[in-house]
Amino acid sequence: MSDSNCGSGGGATTYAQLRIASIFIILIGSTSGALFPVLANRTSWLHVPKAVFDFAKYFGSGVIIATAFIHLLSPAMSELSSPCLSPAWQEYPYALALALLSIFSIFIVELVAFRWGTAKLAALGMRHDTHGHGLGAHAAHGPEGVMTGGDSNSEKIKEDLESAHDHEHPDLAATGQIIGVFILEFGVLLHSMLIGLTLAVDPDFKILFVVIIFHQTFEGLGVGTRLAHLQLPSKYNYVAICGALLYGITTPLGIAVGLGVQTTYNPNSTTASIVSGVLDSLSAGILLYTGLVELLAHEFIFNKEMINGSNRHVAYAISCMLFGCGIMALLGRWA
């Protein structure tokens, strides 16, 4: 590898006007993808059939899982094994180790939140269903508290307790959901910022630009469906909208920063390879845990609708998820 490729300079300056225009084009695509499910689920004027919303939810789950493997973990392994790095980086699979660290860190954080929430629910005479989707779980899942007794009318009592709990302790229920969606969005935002920086200086701009438009829109759809399923008190309705808008501006912000340092920033430099490799590895772990544990397992294995539903409904949901995963994996061919 030549010094110019491993040095601090070397960012491409071609297509200057189109690179500037990409800030606004990707802003529209990213924001639309993330904001559409939120508005469709929370406003009466943008009514979307349930079938369409379910498609977006399962499609988005597939997108998030493919993003973790193809668009985060694979690039991280390449970046942290770059010839520009010292030989010590070649002696151990640091990308995989950092992803592993990230997975267990998120697991511990969620376990602590789960135990804290369970203790609070126990004080109200409720217990948390270990296969449920309540406090400490991610945003796509609502509470499933059940009575500790075996009363045949427990379903009615459970609903009354949940209603009373949500009314009297709305902040408790909201905290677990917000923690969950924050973890997911944090991993996605790191990835989106790095994408923007790369797009601003990449010599193969045109191909990468087209791919990233689709990439960010589909990923926004995945994030947006998670935000749309937040079950928060009305005073917290702004959380989902703010989350969608934050996702929408992150990649354009990365492009703007990249254009600002275009003459000095080289994504192949030693420093850039280490920073982006570490961040991609950590983000991969976050999205792997979220995608496989919180989305895949909770949407299918621990979901009563899937367990008791028709084969046709389950096959449709799996097909939507595989379609989203396949499209996102295919985009990895170019970016």
C-alpha positions in Angstrom: 0.0 0.0 0.0 1.4 3.3 -1.0 2.1 6.1 1.4 -0.6 8.3 -0.2 -3.2 5.7 0.5 -2.1 5.2 4.1 -1.5 8.9 4.8 -3.8 11.7 5.9 -4.7 13.0 2.4 -6.2 11.5 -0.7 -9.9 12.1 -0.5 -11.6 12.4 -4.0 -12.8 15.8 -5.0 -14.7 14.9 -8.2 -18.5 15.4 -8.7 -18.4 18.3 -6.2 -21.9 19.6 -7.0 -23.4 16.1 -6.9 -21.7 15.4 -3.6 -23.3 18.5 -2.1 -26.7 17.6 -3.6 -26.4 14.1 -2.0 -26.7 15.7 1.4 -30.3 16.7 0.6 -31.2 13.7 -1.5 -30.2 11.2 1.2 -31.8 13.5 3.9 -35.1 13.0 2.1 -34.7 9.3 1.6 -33.5 8.6 5.1 -36.1 10.8 6.9 -38.9 9.5 4.7 -38.0 5.8 5.4 -37.8 6.4 9.2 -40.7 8.8 9.6 -43.3 7.2 7.4 -44.0 4.2 9.8 -44.1 6.5 12.8 -46.6 8.9 11.2 -48.7 6.0 9.7 -49.1 4.5 13.1 -49.8 7.7 15.1 -51.9 9.9 12.8 -55.3 9.5 11.4 -54.7 11.3 8.1 -52.0 8.9 7.0 -53.9 5.6 7.3 -52.0 2.5 6.3 -53.5 -1.0 6.2 -52.3 -3.4 8.9 -50.9 -5.8 6.2 -48.7 -3.0 4.8 -47.5 -2.1 8.3 -46.7 -5.7 9.1 -44.8 -6.1 5.9 -42.7 -3.0 6.9 -42.1 -4.4 10.4 -40.8 -7.9 9.2 -39.0 -6.4 6.2 -37.2 -4.0 8.6 -36.1 -6.8 10.9 -34.4 -8.6 8.0 -32.7 -5.3 7.0 -31.3 -4.8 10.5 -29.9 -8.4 10.6 -28.3 -8.1 7.2 -26.8 -4.7 8.0 -25.1 -6.2 11.1 -23.4 -8.9 9.1 -22.8 -7.5 5.6 -22.5 -3.7 6.2 -20.8 -3.6 9.6 -19.0 -6.8 10.6 -17.5 -7.6 7.2 -16.1 -4.0 6.7 -14.8 -3.9 10.2 -12.8 -7.1 9.6 -11.3 -5.5 6.5 -10.6 -2.2 8.1 -8.8 -3.7 11.2 -6.7 -6.0 8.9 -5.7 -3.2 6.6 -2.0 -3.3 5.4 -1.8 0.3 6.6 -2.0 -0.9 10.2 0.9 -2.3 12.2 1.5 -6.0 12.1 0.0 -6.4 15.6 -3.5 -5.8 14.2 -3.0 -8.9 12.0 -2.3 -11.2 14.9 -5.8 -11.3 16.4 -9.4 -11.0 15.0 -10.0 -7.7 16.9 -13.2 -6.9 14.9 -14.9 -10.1 16.1 -13.7 -9.6 19.6 -15.1 -6.1 19.8 -18.4 -7.3 18.3 -18.5 -10.0 21.0 -17.7 -7.4 23.7 -20.6 -5.3 22.4 -23.0 -8.1 22.4 -22.4 -9.1 26.0 -22.3 -5.4 27.1 -25.8 -4.9 25.6 -26.9 -8.1 27.2 -25.8 -7.0 30.7 -27.4 -3.6 30.3 -30.7 -5.2 29.3 -30.5 -7.8 32.0 -30.0 -5.1 34.7 -32.9 -3.1 33.2 -35.0 -6.2 33.2 -34.3 -7.1 36.8 -34.9 -3.5 37.9 -38.2 -3.4 36.0 -39.3 -6.8 37.4 -38.7 -5.7 40.9 -40.9 -2.6 40.3 -43.6 -4.8 38.8 -43.4 -7.2 41.8 -44.2 -4.3 44.1 -47.5 -3.9 42.2 -48.4 -7.6 42.6 -47.4 -8.4 39.0 -44.6 -10.5 37.5 -42.9 -10.2 34.2 -43.5 -13.0 31.6 -39.9 -14.3 30.9 -41.0 -14.9 27.3 -42.9 -11.6 27.2 -42.0 -8.3 25.7 -42.3 -5.8 28.5 -40.0 -3.7 30.6 -36.4 -4.1 29.7 -37.4 -5.4 26.3 -37.1 -3.6 23.0 -39.5 -1.1 21.6 -41.3 -3.4 19.3 -42.9 -5.3 22.2 -45.7 -4.3 24.6 -46.1 -5.4 28.2 -47.3 -8.9 29.0 -47.7 -8.9 32.8 -49.5 -11.9 34.3 -50.9 -12.7 37.7 -48.8 -14.9 40.0 -51.9 -16.9 40.9 -53.9 -19.4 38.8 -57.3 -17.7 38.7 -59.3 -18.6 35.6 -60.2 -15.0 35.3 -56.5 -14.0 35.3 -56.7 -12.6 31.8 -59.2 -10.0 32.8 -57.4 -9.2 36.0 -54.1 -9.0 34.0 -55.6 -6.4 31.7 -56.9 -4.4 34.6 -53.5 -4.5 36.3 -51.7 -3.5 33.1 -54.1 -0.6 32.6 -53.6 0.6 36.2 -49.9 0.2 36.0 -49.6 2.1 32.7 -51.8 4.8 34.2 -50.1 5.1 37.6 -46.5 4.4 36.6 -46.2 5.5 32.9 -42.6 6.6 33.3 -41.6 3.1 34.5 -43.1 1.4 31.5 -41.7 4.0 29.1 -38.1 3.8 30.5 -37.6 0.1 29.4 -38.9 0.8 25.9 -36.8 4.0 25.4 -33.7 2.1 26.6 -34.4 -0.6 24.0 -34.9 1.7 21.1 -31.9 3.9 22.1 -29.6 0.9 22.0 -30.8 0.0 18.5 -30.6 3.6 17.2 -27.2 4.1 18.7 -25.7 1.3 16.7 -27.4 2.5 13.5 -26.4 6.1 14.0 -22.7 5.3 14.3 -22.9 3.3 11.1 -24.8 6.0 9.3 -22.3 8.7 10.2 -19.4 6.6 8.9 -21.3 6.0 5.6 -21.7 9.7 5.2 -18.0 10.4 5.8 -17.0 7.7 3.2 -19.5 8.9 0.6 -18.1 12.5 0.8 -14.6 11.4 -0.3 -15.0 8.1 -2.1 -13.7 8.1 -5.7 -16.4 5.6 -6.9 -19.0 8.2 -5.9 -21.8 7.5 -8.4 -22.2 3.8 -7.7 -21.9 4.3 -3.9 -24.4 7.2 -4.0 -27.1 5.2 -5.7 -26.6 2.2 -3.3 -26.6 4.3 -0.2 -29.9 6.0 -1.2 -31.6 2.6 -1.1 -29.5 1.4 1.9 -30.5 4.4 4.1 -34.1 4.3 3.0 -34.5 0.6 3.8 -32.6 0.9 7.0 -34.7 3.9 7.9 -37.8 1.7 7.4 -36.4 -0.8 9.8 -35.7 1.8 12.5 -39.0 3.5 11.8 -41.1 0.4 12.4 -39.4 -0.1 15.7 -40.1 3.5 16.7 -43.7 3.2 15.5 -44.3 0.3 18.0 -43.2 2.3 21.0 -46.1 2.2 23.5 -45.5 5.4 25.4 -47.7 7.9 27.4 -48.9 10.7 25.2 -46.4 13.1 26.7 -43.6 11.0 25.3 -45.0 10.9 21.7 -42.2 13.2 20.6 -39.6 10.4 21.3 -40.5 8.3 18.2 -40.6 11.4 15.9 -37.3 12.7 17.3 -35.7 9.3 16.8 -36.8 9.2 13.2 -35.6 12.7 12.5 -32.2 12.0 14.2 -31.7 9.0 12.0 -32.6 11.0 8.9 -30.0 13.8 9.5 -27.1 11.6 10.6 -25.8 10.4 7.2 -26.3 13.9 5.6 -24.4 15.3 8.6 -21.6 12.8 7.9 -21.5 13.8 4.3 -21.3 17.5 5.2 -18.4 16.8 7.7 -16.7 14.7 5.1 -16.9 17.5 2.5 -15.5 19.9 5.0 -12.4 17.7 5.5 -12.3 16.4 2.0 -8.7 17.5 1.3 -7.3 15.9 4.5 -9.6 12.9 5.2 -8.7 9.6 3.7 -10.9 6.7 4.7 -8.0 4.3 4.0 -5.6 6.0 6.3 -4.3 4.3 9.4 -6.3 6.4 11.9 -9.5 6.3 9.8 -9.2 2.5 9.5 -8.8 2.0 13.2 -11.6 4.4 14.2 -14.1 3.1 11.6 -13.1 -0.5 12.2 -13.7 -0.2 16.0 -17.0 1.7 15.6 -18.3 -0.7 12.9 -17.4 -3.7 15.2 -19.2 -2.3 18.2 -22.2 -1.3 16.0 -22.3 -4.8 14.5 -22.5 -6.3 18.0 -25.4 -4.0 18.9 -27.4 -4.8 15.8 -26.6 -8.5 16.0 -28.0 -8.7 19.5 -31.0 -6.5 18.7 -31.7 -8.3 15.4 -31.4 -11.9 16.6 -32.6 -11.7 20.2 -35.0 -8.8 20.4 -36.5 -8.9 16.9 -36.1 -12.4 15.5 -36.7 -14.4 18.7 -39.4 -12.1 20.1 -41.2 -11.6 16.8 -41.3 -15.3 16.0 -40.3 -17.8 18.7 -41.9 -16.0 21.8 -44.7 -14.4 19.9 -48.1 -15.9 20.7 -49.4 -14.6 17.3 -46.8 -16.7 15.5 -47.1 -19.8 17.7 -50.9 -19.9 17.4 -51.3 -18.3 14.0 -51.9 -19.9 10.7 -49.1 -21.4 8.6 -49.9 -18.9 5.9 -49.4 -15.9 8.2 -46.1 -17.3 9.6 -44.8 -18.0 6.1 -45.8 -14.5 5.0 -43.9 -12.9 7.9 -40.8 -15.0 7.3 -40.9 -14.2 3.6 -41.0 -10.5 4.3 -38.1 -10.8 6.7 -36.0 -12.8 4.3 -36.8 -10.4 1.5 -35.6 -7.4 3.6 -32.5 -9.4 4.6 -31.8 -10.4 0.9 -32.2 -7.0 -0.5 -29.9 -5.5 2.1 -27.3 -8.3 1.7 -27.4 -7.7 -2.1 -26.6 -4.1 -1.7 -23.5 -5.2 0.1 -22.2 -6.2 -3.3 -21.6 -2.5 -4.0 -21.4 -0.8 -0.6 
